[in-house]
Amino acid sequence: MKTQKRNAGCVMSNANKKTRVTHYALLLTLVVFCIGILTACARTVTPLINYGEQMSVEVTLAGTLEADANRYFLVLSANSNFQIPYFPTPDLNTPEFIEPGMIPMQGSAIDYYTKYFSTWAGYVVLDRKQFFSVRGPFSYGQAASREVLSNLGAPDAKIKFTFRLNRIFDIIPDTIYFDFVTVPWPDGAVKIPEDHINSTDAYISKVTGSIKAVDDLVEPGILPALNIVNCRVVIQ
């Protein structure tokens, strides 16, 4: 009888041991699984967003540019509602496209600042053989300061230049709005703009690698040297 009780006790003891071993194994598996999850989470890194410091610009015209007879402007702004002096159909009341600091031959100088120049962050202009950057803000009675950006190469149908965005912006905005304008520049006569990027899509993110290409219709009646076909900008 005592022998039977001892055997029964051994069986129960062995069963308890197996149960405990099973519990330990399950617990160990759970711990290893949790460690694996935590390790995987620790290795997950939020990707960094790189912001560009330069803008590269390429404008295609319908014909070879003529930098001695015309000026070519890239106007930049952080404001989606920025304005340029441009009317689709020139008439006696069409505003000139002049630079800040110049006296218009048509209209009031202060009106140019109120309506146009105050909405610009700055601009790049091709004047004869050189590109210049001009930084705002622009205020009536204060001269704008040009800085030499680069020299024009052999003239063809493409206008290409690159500049650092801090030449124009104190703080580079998340979205940069732009327009490109061609203007005949006769000595002693009004400067009426001929063409610009006629699009609501002329803006680009400051994220490195951003690209924006904007097509413009080739318009009859505009000289090829002033007729914009395409503008492509890249943030680097």
C-alpha positions as CSV (number, residue, x, y, z in Angstrom):
1,M,0.0,0.0,0.0
2,K,2.9,2.4,0.9
3,T,4.6,1.4,-2.3
4,Q,1.5,2.4,-4.3
5,K,1.3,5.8,-2.6
6,R,5.0,6.5,-3.3
7,N,4.6,5.6,-7.0
8,A,1.5,7.9,-7.2
9,G,3.5,10.7,-5.6
10,C,6.3,10.3,-8.1
11,V,3.9,10.4,-11.0
12,M,2.3,13.6,-9.7
13,S,5.8,15.1,-9.0
14,N,7.0,14.3,-12.6
15,A,3.8,15.8,-14.0
16,N,4.3,19.0,-12.0
17,K,7.8,19.2,-13.2
18,K,6.7,18.9,-16.8
19,T,4.1,21.5,-16.3
20,R,6.6,23.9,-14.8
21,V,9.1,23.2,-17.7
22,T,6.3,24.0,-20.2
23,H,5.5,27.2,-18.4
24,Y,9.1,28.2,-18.3
25,A,9.5,27.4,-22.0
26,L,6.4,29.5,-22.9
27,L,7.7,32.4,-20.7
28,L,11.1,32.3,-22.3
29,T,9.6,32.3,-25.8
30,L,7.5,35.3,-24.9
31,V,10.5,37.1,-23.5
32,V,12.5,36.4,-26.6
33,F,9.6,37.6,-28.8
34,C,9.3,40.8,-26.8
35,I,13.0,41.5,-27.0
36,G,12.9,41.0,-30.8
37,I,10.0,43.5,-31.1
38,L,11.8,46.0,-29.0
39,T,15.0,45.6,-30.9
40,A,13.2,46.0,-34.2
41,C,11.5,49.2,-33.0
42,A,14.8,50.5,-31.7
43,R,16.3,50.0,-35.2
44,T,13.5,52.0,-36.9
45,V,14.8,55.4,-37.8
46,T,12.6,58.3,-38.9
47,P,14.0,59.4,-42.4
48,L,15.5,62.8,-42.4
49,I,14.2,65.4,-45.0
50,N,16.9,67.3,-46.8
51,Y,16.2,70.8,-47.8
52,G,18.0,72.4,-50.8
53,E,20.1,75.5,-50.7
54,Q,20.3,76.2,-54.5
55,M,17.9,76.6,-57.4
56,S,18.9,75.6,-60.9
57,V,16.9,77.3,-63.7
58,E,16.6,76.5,-67.4
59,V,14.3,78.5,-69.6
60,T,13.7,77.6,-73.2
61,L,12.8,80.3,-75.7
62,A,11.4,79.9,-79.2
63,G,14.6,81.5,-80.6
64,T,18.0,82.6,-79.6
65,L,18.0,85.0,-76.7
66,E,19.0,88.7,-77.3
67,A,20.5,90.0,-74.1
68,D,21.5,93.4,-75.5
69,A,18.0,94.3,-76.6
70,N,16.0,92.6,-73.8
71,R,16.1,91.8,-70.1
72,Y,15.0,88.5,-68.7
73,F,13.6,88.2,-65.1
74,L,13.0,85.4,-62.7
75,V,10.8,86.8,-59.9
76,L,10.6,84.8,-56.6
77,S,8.2,85.0,-53.7
78,A,7.0,83.2,-50.6
79,N,3.5,84.5,-51.4
80,S,1.2,82.6,-53.8
81,N,-0.6,85.9,-54.6
82,F,2.5,87.8,-55.7
83,Q,2.0,90.1,-58.6
84,I,4.0,91.2,-61.6
85,P,3.2,94.1,-64.0
86,Y,1.8,92.2,-67.0
87,F,-1.3,92.6,-69.0
88,P,-2.2,90.0,-71.8
89,T,-3.1,92.8,-74.2
90,P,-0.8,95.8,-74.0
91,D,-2.5,99.2,-74.2
92,L,-1.8,102.8,-73.2
93,N,-2.5,101.9,-69.5
94,T,-0.3,98.8,-69.4
95,P,2.3,99.1,-66.6
96,E,6.0,98.8,-67.4
97,F,8.1,96.0,-66.1
98,I,10.8,98.0,-64.4
99,E,13.2,97.2,-61.6
100,P,12.8,98.6,-58.1
101,G,14.5,102.0,-57.9
102,M,13.7,102.9,-61.4
103,I,11.2,105.7,-62.3
104,P,8.4,104.5,-64.6
105,M,7.5,106.4,-67.7
106,Q,3.9,105.3,-67.2
107,G,2.1,105.4,-63.9
108,S,3.1,106.3,-60.4
109,A,6.3,104.9,-58.9
110,I,4.8,104.3,-55.5
111,D,2.0,102.3,-57.0
112,Y,4.6,99.8,-58.4
113,Y,5.8,99.2,-54.8
114,T,2.3,98.9,-53.4
115,K,1.0,96.6,-56.0
116,Y,4.0,94.7,-57.2
117,F,7.4,95.0,-55.6
118,S,6.1,94.6,-52.0
119,T,5.0,91.1,-53.0
120,W,8.4,90.0,-54.2
121,A,11.1,88.3,-52.1
122,G,13.6,89.1,-54.8
123,Y,14.6,88.4,-58.4
124,V,17.3,87.4,-60.8
125,V,17.8,89.5,-64.0
126,L,19.9,88.8,-67.1
127,D,21.1,92.2,-68.2
128,R,23.4,92.0,-71.3
129,K,26.2,89.6,-70.5
130,Q,25.6,89.0,-66.8
131,F,23.1,87.6,-64.3
132,F,22.4,89.6,-61.2
133,S,20.5,88.7,-58.0
134,V,18.5,91.4,-56.3
135,R,17.2,90.8,-52.8
136,G,14.1,92.3,-51.2
137,P,12.2,93.6,-49.4
138,F,11.7,96.6,-51.7
139,S,10.5,99.9,-50.2
140,Y,9.7,103.1,-52.0
141,G,12.6,105.5,-51.8
142,Q,15.2,102.9,-51.1
143,A,17.5,101.7,-53.9
144,A,17.7,98.0,-54.7
145,S,21.2,96.5,-54.7
146,R,22.4,94.2,-57.5
147,E,24.9,91.4,-56.9
148,V,26.7,89.7,-59.7
149,L,25.6,86.1,-60.0
150,S,27.3,84.7,-63.1
151,N,28.3,85.5,-66.7
152,L,26.2,84.6,-69.7
153,G,27.8,82.0,-72.0
154,A,27.3,81.7,-75.7
155,P,23.7,82.8,-76.4
156,D,21.3,80.2,-77.7
157,A,17.6,79.4,-77.1
158,K,18.2,78.4,-73.5
159,I,18.8,80.6,-70.5
160,K,20.6,78.7,-67.7
161,F,21.8,79.8,-64.3
162,T,22.1,78.5,-60.7
163,F,22.0,80.5,-57.5
164,R,21.9,80.1,-53.7
165,L,18.4,80.6,-52.3
166,N,19.8,82.7,-49.4
167,R,20.7,85.3,-51.9
168,I,16.9,86.0,-52.2
169,F,15.4,84.6,-48.9
170,D,16.3,85.3,-45.3
171,I,14.4,82.1,-44.4
172,I,13.8,79.8,-47.3
173,P,10.0,79.1,-47.4
174,D,8.6,75.6,-47.7
175,T,7.1,76.5,-51.1
176,I,8.8,78.9,-53.5
177,Y,6.6,80.7,-56.1
178,F,8.2,82.0,-59.2
179,D,7.6,83.6,-62.6
180,F,9.8,84.2,-65.6
181,V,9.3,87.4,-67.6
182,T,10.8,88.6,-70.9
183,V,10.9,92.4,-71.4
184,P,12.1,94.4,-74.4
185,W,14.5,97.1,-73.1
186,P,14.6,100.1,-75.5
187,D,16.7,103.1,-74.3
188,G,14.5,106.0,-73.4
189,A,11.2,104.2,-74.1
190,V,8.6,102.3,-72.1
191,K,9.5,98.7,-71.1
192,I,6.3,96.7,-71.7
193,P,6.7,92.9,-70.8
194,E,6.2,90.6,-73.7
195,D,5.8,87.1,-72.2
196,H,5.7,85.3,-68.8
197,I,4.9,81.8,-67.5
198,N,1.1,81.8,-67.8
199,S,0.5,79.1,-65.3
200,T,-0.9,78.6,-61.7
201,D,1.5,75.7,-61.3
202,A,4.7,77.8,-61.1
203,Y,5.9,76.8,-57.6
204,I,8.2,74.3,-56.1
205,S,9.0,72.6,-52.7
206,K,12.3,73.5,-51.0
207,V,13.0,69.7,-50.5
208,T,16.2,68.6,-52.2
209,G,15.6,67.0,-55.6
210,S,12.3,68.8,-56.2
211,I,11.7,69.4,-59.9
212,K,9.1,71.6,-61.6
213,A,8.7,72.0,-65.3
214,V,6.1,74.5,-66.6
215,D,5.2,74.7,-70.3
216,D,4.1,77.9,-71.9
217,L,2.3,78.3,-75.2
218,V,4.3,79.6,-78.1
219,E,2.3,82.8,-78.9
220,P,2.1,84.2,-82.4
221,G,3.1,87.9,-82.6
222,I,5.9,87.6,-79.9
223,L,9.5,87.6,-81.2
224,P,11.2,84.3,-80.8
225,A,13.9,85.8,-78.5
226,L,11.1,86.8,-76.1
227,N,8.7,83.9,-76.5
228,I,8.9,81.4,-73.6
229,V,8.4,77.7,-74.4
230,N,9.3,76.1,-71.1
231,C,10.7,76.9,-67.6
232,R,12.3,74.1,-65.6
233,V,13.6,74.6,-62.0
234,V,15.4,72.1,-59.7
235,I,16.2,72.4,-56.0
236,Q,19.7,71.2,-55.1
